[in-house]
Amino acid sequence: MRKRPILSLAAALFMVLALFVLAAFAGEAVFANSYPAALSDRVKDLRETEGKRIILIGGSAGPFGIRPEMMEKNLDGWQVVPFGVYADMGLAPMLALSEGEIREGDFVILMPEFSEYVFSGRVNGVDLLMVLESDPSLLGPLMLSCGEDILWSLPEFDFRRIQAKIAGTGAEDGVYTRAAFDETGAIRESLRERNILPGGYDPGQEITLKTEWTDTDMTGRIVAFAERVREKGGEIVWHFPPMNERAVTGDPDAFYDALEETGIAVLGDPSRCVMAAGWFYDTNFHLNAAGAREFTQRLTEDIKVYLGDSSQTEIEKLPMPEIEEKTFEGDDSDADKFLTEEREEGLVITGLTEDGLQAETLVIPANVTGVDAGAFAGAEKLREVTAQENITLLPDGMLQGSGVKVLKLLGGPDKHIPGDHLTDGAEFRIQVEEAYLGDYLRNYFWQKYAARIFAGEN
């Protein structure tokens, strides 16, 4: 009698995880227009694009940084496929989803945002579940490298799903929605016209370029991926992403050498990727419309040098937008309770006066542009802080050492950009206006704080 085959442990785990994921997606798709969900479109583009292909793998620096159609006009016969959405998802899922789609003749460019997070190999399972909600079939290629992260993220995903359903649909056409991507896989130019960062950069997102990042388990996975690309008849190189010159504190040349030691060639001169602040939009890696065209020129020229193409590169440029000083009229009733310092980016809060330290509620005044981490330290009686629309950047540990329980935000999520560790050193909830609740819960920057966000009257 013939024996029935015994399922492998991996296959059994896959079946269990698939059942959990399908259960999690019961009912309507809540995150169908979320920014992470756009990854399912990028996979579709990769599968359907024919001919000679240049595939740029990374995070959001790709779609914010290039104009694919302009590259194609200057690279005869090549189709450009941006394969990046969000660095916070991790590089591992991008490699897993692209590996099976690599074909002979493909030219793969690894261009992730160079950071400790990317080279750590960490994966954001909640973001991937938002992608899987749009296309559950992607669970297959993600299973081996990201399955455990996805499984452990299911409870948080279910909570966010319920929360988002109650809040209602978020914005349909903002810069951090699925609809922000045009038909080429790039972010629409009209959504990112100029630098919106105080002083032109985010001081909480230093680009330190530590060479030890390139000697991790994740690096080994990248090298193994490169070998599989070559086995399929493709070619693979590194390229530096665009980096805001005001944020770069590391040595690009030393990092270039470290990348070369991985056995993967590095395309171009890293100094050409360190760009003026005026080219950027809302992070130290995201370019505005004019910056994307400038970087497209530089990247295309680097590719041509590598391919031995001596033809001239012609990109229709836009002038660099000026970094405008913000003016804002609002509530200054608590201005005398803050200590401030004039800096390049404007007036910054550095601490509190004696009256401020004794206050129970404070409104950050309209005449300031920023807040230092720990500026509220020592305010043990303080329970509520209100940030008006003039405060674009909310730094890591902003409320550390204080008694604050509620941070109230005026305006939508496009007015405030939180650090990755905003809540360090303090335990507080984040109150937003009812009309913006759905937008905050689906926002690129704010979704990681979804469990702390609630609606209230401001």
C-alpha positions as CSV (number, residue, x, y, z in Angstrom):
1,M,0.0,0.0,0.0
2,R,1.3,3.4,-1.0
3,K,2.1,5.8,2.0
4,R,0.6,9.3,2.1
5,P,3.3,12.0,2.0
6,I,4.0,13.7,5.2
7,L,3.8,17.4,5.2
8,S,7.0,19.2,6.1
9,L,7.1,21.5,9.1
10,A,7.5,24.5,6.8
11,A,4.4,23.5,4.8
12,A,2.4,23.0,7.9
13,L,3.4,26.3,9.3
14,F,2.5,28.0,6.0
15,M,-1.0,26.5,6.1
16,V,-1.5,27.6,9.7
17,L,-0.3,31.1,8.9
18,A,-2.4,31.3,5.8
19,L,-5.5,30.4,7.8
20,F,-4.7,33.1,10.4
21,V,-4.1,35.7,7.6
22,L,-7.3,34.8,5.8
23,A,-9.2,35.1,9.1
24,A,-7.6,38.5,9.7
25,F,-8.9,39.7,6.3
26,A,-12.5,38.7,6.8
27,G,-14.8,41.5,5.6
28,E,-14.0,44.6,3.7
29,A,-10.4,45.7,2.9
30,V,-9.6,48.5,5.4
31,F,-6.1,49.4,4.2
32,A,-6.7,49.1,0.5
33,N,-5.6,52.7,-0.1
34,S,-2.9,52.8,2.5
35,Y,0.6,53.7,1.5
36,P,2.1,50.2,2.3
37,A,-0.6,48.6,0.1
38,A,1.2,50.1,-2.9
39,L,3.8,47.4,-2.7
40,S,1.3,45.0,-4.2
41,D,1.2,47.3,-7.3
42,R,5.0,47.3,-7.4
43,V,5.0,43.5,-7.5
44,K,2.5,43.6,-10.3
45,D,4.7,46.1,-12.3
46,L,7.7,43.8,-11.8
47,R,5.8,40.8,-13.0
48,E,4.3,42.5,-16.1
49,T,7.2,44.6,-17.3
50,E,8.8,43.0,-20.4
51,G,12.2,43.5,-22.1
52,K,15.4,44.8,-20.7
53,R,14.8,46.0,-17.2
54,I,16.5,48.2,-14.6
55,I,15.1,47.3,-11.2
56,L,15.7,49.7,-8.3
57,I,15.2,47.8,-5.0
58,G,14.9,49.7,-1.7
59,G,12.5,51.8,0.3
60,S,10.7,55.1,-0.3
61,A,13.9,56.9,-1.5
62,G,13.3,55.2,-4.9
63,P,9.8,56.4,-5.7
64,F,10.5,59.8,-4.2
65,G,13.9,60.0,-5.9
66,I,13.5,59.2,-9.6
67,R,11.4,59.9,-12.7
68,P,11.4,56.5,-14.5
69,E,10.0,57.8,-17.7
70,M,12.8,60.3,-18.0
71,M,15.4,57.6,-17.4
72,E,13.9,55.4,-20.1
73,K,14.1,58.2,-22.6
74,N,17.8,58.4,-22.0
75,L,18.6,54.7,-21.6
76,D,17.8,53.2,-25.0
77,G,15.8,50.0,-24.8
78,W,15.6,49.8,-21.0
79,Q,12.5,49.7,-18.9
80,V,12.9,51.2,-15.4
81,V,11.0,49.5,-12.5
82,P,11.1,51.2,-9.1
83,F,10.7,48.4,-6.5
84,G,10.4,50.3,-3.3
85,V,7.7,51.7,-1.0
86,Y,8.7,52.1,2.6
87,A,12.0,51.4,4.4
88,D,10.2,50.6,7.6
89,M,8.9,47.4,6.0
90,G,12.5,46.1,5.9
91,L,14.7,45.1,3.1
92,A,14.1,41.4,3.5
93,P,10.6,41.4,2.1
94,M,11.8,43.4,-0.9
95,L,14.4,40.8,-1.7
96,A,11.9,38.0,-1.1
97,L,9.2,39.4,-3.4
98,S,11.6,40.3,-6.2
99,E,13.8,37.2,-6.2
100,G,11.3,35.0,-8.0
101,E,10.7,37.7,-10.7
102,I,14.4,38.2,-11.7
103,R,15.1,37.3,-15.3
104,E,18.1,36.9,-17.6
105,G,19.4,40.3,-18.6
106,D,18.0,42.2,-15.6
107,F,20.1,45.0,-14.2
108,V,19.3,45.2,-10.4
109,I,20.3,48.3,-8.4
110,L,20.2,48.0,-4.6
111,M,19.3,51.5,-3.4
112,P,17.9,51.3,0.2
113,E,18.1,54.2,2.7
114,F,21.4,53.4,4.4
115,S,20.5,53.1,8.1
116,E,21.0,50.8,11.0
117,Y,17.4,49.7,10.7
118,V,17.7,48.5,7.1
119,F,20.9,46.5,7.7
120,S,19.5,45.0,10.9
121,G,17.2,42.8,9.0
122,R,14.2,43.9,11.0
123,V,10.7,43.5,9.4
124,N,7.5,45.4,10.1
125,G,4.9,42.7,10.0
126,V,1.9,45.1,10.4
127,D,2.9,46.9,7.2
128,L,3.2,43.6,5.4
129,L,-0.2,42.6,6.5
130,M,-1.6,45.8,5.0
131,V,0.0,44.6,1.7
132,L,-1.4,41.1,2.1
133,E,-4.8,42.5,2.6
134,S,-4.6,43.8,-1.0
135,D,-3.0,40.7,-2.3
136,P,-2.9,37.6,-0.1
137,S,-1.0,35.6,-2.8
138,L,2.2,37.4,-1.8
139,L,2.3,35.4,1.5
140,G,4.0,32.6,-0.4
141,P,7.2,34.4,-1.3
142,L,7.2,36.2,2.0
143,M,6.8,33.1,4.1
144,L,10.4,31.9,4.7
145,S,12.0,35.3,5.4
146,C,9.1,37.2,7.0
147,G,6.5,34.6,8.1
148,E,7.3,34.7,11.8
149,D,7.1,38.5,11.9
150,I,3.8,38.5,10.1
151,L,2.4,35.9,12.5
152,W,3.4,37.8,15.6
153,S,2.0,41.0,14.1
154,L,-1.5,39.6,13.6
155,P,-3.0,40.8,17.0
156,E,-1.7,44.4,16.5
157,F,-3.0,44.3,12.9
158,D,-6.4,43.2,14.0
159,F,-6.5,46.0,16.6
160,R,-5.5,48.6,14.0
161,R,-8.1,47.2,11.6
162,I,-10.9,47.6,14.1
163,Q,-9.6,51.0,15.0
164,A,-9.5,52.1,11.4
165,K,-13.0,50.8,10.7
166,I,-14.4,52.8,13.5
167,A,-12.5,55.9,12.3
168,G,-13.7,55.6,8.8
169,T,-11.9,56.0,5.5
170,G,-8.7,58.1,5.5
171,A,-7.5,60.5,2.9
172,E,-7.8,59.2,-0.7
173,D,-5.3,61.3,-2.5
174,G,-2.5,62.6,-0.1
175,V,1.2,62.0,-0.5
176,Y,1.1,59.0,1.8
177,T,-1.6,57.0,0.1
178,R,-1.6,54.3,-2.5
179,A,-2.9,56.8,-5.0
180,A,0.2,59.0,-4.5
181,F,2.1,56.6,-6.9
182,D,1.7,57.4,-10.6
183,E,1.7,54.8,-13.4
184,T,5.5,54.6,-13.4
185,G,5.8,53.7,-9.7
186,A,7.0,57.2,-8.7
187,I,5.4,59.7,-6.3
188,R,3.4,62.3,-8.1
189,E,5.3,65.6,-8.5
190,S,2.3,67.8,-7.5
191,L,2.3,66.3,-4.0
192,R,5.9,67.3,-3.1
193,E,6.7,70.7,-4.4
194,R,9.3,72.0,-1.9
195,N,11.1,71.3,1.4
196,I,8.7,71.6,4.3
197,L,11.3,70.8,7.1
198,P,12.3,73.6,9.5
199,G,15.9,74.5,8.6
200,G,15.7,72.2,5.6
201,Y,16.4,68.9,7.3
202,D,15.4,66.6,10.1
203,P,18.0,66.6,12.9
204,G,16.5,63.5,14.4
205,Q,17.4,61.5,11.3
206,E,21.1,61.7,11.1
207,I,22.7,59.7,8.3
208,T,25.7,58.3,10.1
209,L,26.8,55.7,7.5
210,K,28.5,53.4,10.0
211,T,30.7,50.8,8.2
212,E,29.8,48.1,10.8
213,W,26.3,48.0,9.3
214,T,27.6,46.1,6.3
215,D,28.8,43.2,8.5
216,T,25.5,41.8,9.7
217,D,23.3,38.7,9.1
218,M,21.3,40.9,6.7
219,T,24.3,41.6,4.7
220,G,24.8,37.9,4.2
221,R,21.2,37.6,3.0
222,I,21.9,40.5,0.5
223,V,25.0,38.7,-0.8
224,A,23.0,35.5,-1.2
225,F,20.4,37.4,-3.1
226,A,23.1,38.8,-5.4
227,E,24.3,35.3,-6.1
228,R,20.9,34.2,-7.2
229,V,20.5,37.3,-9.4
230,R,23.8,36.3,-11.1
231,E,22.7,32.7,-11.4
232,K,19.6,33.8,-13.3
233,G,21.8,35.8,-15.8
234,G,21.2,39.2,-14.2
235,E,23.6,41.8,-12.9
236,I,23.5,43.6,-9.6
237,V,25.1,46.7,-8.1
238,W,24.7,49.1,-5.1
239,H,23.9,52.8,-5.5
240,F,23.7,55.4,-2.8
241,P,20.3,56.9,-2.2
242,P,19.8,60.7,-2.2
243,M,21.0,62.1,1.1
244,N,20.4,65.6,2.6
245,E,23.8,67.2,3.1
246,R,22.8,68.8,6.3
247,A,22.0,65.4,7.8
248,V,25.1,63.4,6.7
249,T,27.5,62.9,9.6
250,G,29.3,59.8,8.4
251,D,31.9,59.3,5.7
252,P,30.4,58.3,2.3
253,D,33.7,57.2,0.9
254,A,34.4,54.8,3.8
255,F,30.9,53.4,3.5
256,Y,31.5,53.0,-0.3
257,D,34.6,50.9,0.5
258,A,32.6,48.8,3.0
259,L,29.8,48.1,0.5
260,E,32.4,47.0,-2.1
261,E,33.7,44.4,0.4
262,T,30.3,42.6,0.1
263,G,31.4,41.6,-3.4
264,I,28.8,43.8,-5.1
265,A,30.0,46.7,-7.2
266,V,29.0,50.2,-6.2
267,L,27.7,52.4,-8.9
268,G,28.8,56.1,-9.2
269,D,30.4,58.6,-6.8
270,P,28.7,58.8,-3.4
271,S,29.4,62.5,-3.1
272,R,27.0,63.1,-6.0
273,C,24.2,61.6,-3.8
274,V,24.9,64.0,-1.0
275,M,22.6,66.8,-2.1
276,A,21.6,70.3,-1.0
277,A,18.7,70.6,1.4
278,G,16.6,72.6,-1.1
279,W,16.2,69.4,-3.2
280,F,14.4,67.5,-0.4
281,Y,10.8,67.3,0.8
282,D,9.9,65.9,4.2
283,T,12.7,63.5,5.3
284,N,16.4,63.4,4.7
285,F,15.9,60.8,2.0
286,H,12.8,62.1,0.3
287,L,13.3,64.4,-2.7
288,N,10.8,67.1,-3.8
289,A,9.7,67.3,-7.5
290,A,12.7,69.3,-8.6
291,G,15.1,67.2,-6.5
292,A,13.8,64.0,-8.1
293,R,14.6,65.3,-11.6
294,E,18.1,66.4,-10.4
295,F,18.8,62.9,-8.9
296,T,17.3,61.2,-12.0
297,Q,20.0,63.0,-14.1
298,R,22.8,61.9,-11.8
299,L,21.6,58.3,-11.5
300,T,21.1,58.0,-15.2
301,E,24.6,59.3,-15.9
302,D,26.0,56.8,-13.4
303,I,24.2,53.9,-15.1
304,K,25.5,55.0,-18.5
305,V,29.1,55.1,-17.3
306,Y,28.7,51.6,-16.0
307,L,27.1,50.3,-19.2
308,G,29.6,52.1,-21.4
309,D,27.1,54.4,-22.9
310,S,28.7,57.8,-23.8
311,S,25.5,59.5,-25.0
312,Q,24.4,62.8,-23.4
313,T,21.8,62.6,-20.7
314,E,19.0,65.2,-21.1
315,I,16.5,65.6,-18.3
316,E,14.1,68.5,-18.2
317,K,15.1,70.2,-14.9
318,L,13.1,72.3,-12.4
319,P,14.8,75.1,-10.4
320,M,15.6,74.3,-6.8
321,P,12.8,75.7,-4.6
322,E,13.7,78.1,-1.9
323,I,13.3,76.8,1.7
324,E,10.7,79.2,3.0
325,E,10.5,80.5,6.5
326,K,7.2,79.5,8.0
327,T,4.8,82.1,9.4
328,F,2.0,81.0,11.6
329,E,-0.6,82.8,13.6
330,G,-2.0,81.0,16.6
331,D,-2.2,80.7,20.4
332,D,0.7,82.4,22.2
333,S,-0.9,82.5,25.6
334,D,1.8,80.3,27.2
335,A,4.8,81.9,25.4
336,D,6.2,83.2,28.7
337,K,6.4,79.7,30.1
338,F,9.1,78.4,27.6
339,L,12.8,78.9,27.3
340,T,13.9,79.3,23.7
341,E,16.9,79.7,21.5
342,E,17.3,81.2,18.0
343,R,18.9,78.8,15.6
344,E,19.3,78.3,11.8
345,E,15.9,76.6,11.6
346,G,14.2,79.3,13.7
347,L,13.1,79.7,17.3
348,V,13.5,76.4,19.2
349,I,12.1,75.5,22.7
350,T,15.0,74.2,24.9
351,G,13.1,74.0,28.3
352,L,10.6,75.5,30.6
353,T,10.6,78.5,33.0
354,E,9.6,78.1,36.6
355,D,6.0,78.9,35.8
356,G,6.2,76.3,33.0
357,L,7.5,73.6,35.3
358,Q,4.5,74.1,37.6
359,A,1.8,74.2,34.8
360,E,-0.7,71.4,34.3
361,T,-1.4,72.2,30.6
362,L,0.7,74.0,28.0
363,V,0.2,75.2,24.4
364,I,3.4,75.4,22.4
365,P,3.4,79.0,21.1
366,A,2.9,79.9,17.5
367,N,6.2,81.8,17.1
368,V,8.5,78.8,17.5
369,T,9.5,76.3,14.8
370,G,10.9,73.4,16.9
371,V,11.2,71.6,20.2
372,D,14.3,70.0,21.7
373,A,14.2,66.4,23.0
374,G,13.6,66.6,26.8
375,A,12.5,70.2,26.7
376,F,9.6,69.4,29.1
377,A,11.8,67.4,31.6
378,G,11.1,68.1,35.2
379,A,7.5,69.2,34.6
380,E,6.1,66.6,36.9
381,K,2.7,68.3,37.2
382,L,2.3,68.7,33.5
383,R,-0.5,66.5,32.1
384,E,-1.3,68.0,28.6
385,V,0.7,69.6,25.9
386,T,-0.8,71.0,22.7
387,A,1.2,71.3,19.5
388,Q,-0.2,73.7,16.9
389,E,0.4,73.4,13.2
390,N,3.7,75.3,13.4
391,I,5.5,72.4,15.0
392,T,6.4,70.2,12.0
393,L,9.0,67.9,13.7
394,L,8.2,66.2,17.0
395,P,11.6,64.8,18.1
396,D,12.4,61.5,19.8
397,G,11.9,61.8,23.5
398,M,10.2,65.1,23.1
399,L,8.3,64.7,26.4
400,Q,10.7,62.5,28.3
401,G,11.1,63.3,32.0
402,S,7.7,65.0,32.3
403,G,4.3,64.0,33.7
404,V,2.5,64.5,30.3
405,K,-0.4,62.0,29.7
406,V,-1.8,63.6,26.5
407,L,-0.2,65.2,23.5
408,K,-2.8,67.1,21.6
409,L,-2.1,67.7,17.9
410,L,-3.9,70.5,15.9
411,G,-4.3,69.9,12.2
412,G,-3.9,66.8,10.1
413,P,-0.9,64.3,9.9
414,D,0.6,66.4,7.1
415,K,1.4,69.1,9.6
416,H,3.4,67.0,12.1
417,I,6.2,64.5,11.5
418,P,7.1,62.3,14.5
419,G,10.5,60.8,15.3
420,D,10.7,57.0,15.4
421,H,11.1,57.2,19.2
422,L,8.7,60.1,20.0
423,T,7.4,58.3,23.1
424,D,10.7,57.4,24.7
425,G,10.9,58.5,28.3
426,A,7.2,59.3,28.7
427,E,4.0,57.4,28.7
428,F,1.3,59.4,26.9
429,R,-1.6,59.2,24.5
430,I,-2.0,61.3,21.3
431,Q,-5.2,63.2,20.8
432,V,-6.2,64.3,17.3
433,E,-9.2,66.1,15.9
434,E,-12.1,63.7,15.0
435,A,-12.0,64.8,11.3
436,Y,-8.3,63.6,11.0
437,L,-8.5,60.3,13.0
438,G,-8.6,58.0,9.9
439,D,-5.8,60.0,8.3
440,Y,-3.5,59.6,11.3
441,L,-4.2,55.9,11.6
442,R,-3.2,55.2,8.0
443,N,-0.4,57.8,7.8
444,Y,3.2,56.8,6.7
445,F,4.7,58.5,9.8
446,W,2.0,58.0,12.4
447,Q,0.7,54.5,11.9
448,K,3.3,53.1,14.3
449,Y,1.7,55.1,17.1
450,A,-1.9,54.0,16.1
451,A,-2.5,52.3,19.5
452,R,-1.9,55.6,21.3
453,I,-4.0,57.8,19.0
454,F,-7.6,58.8,19.8
455,A,-10.0,61.5,18.7
456,G,-11.2,64.4,20.9
457,E,-12.2,68.0,20.7
458,N,-9.1,70.3,20.5
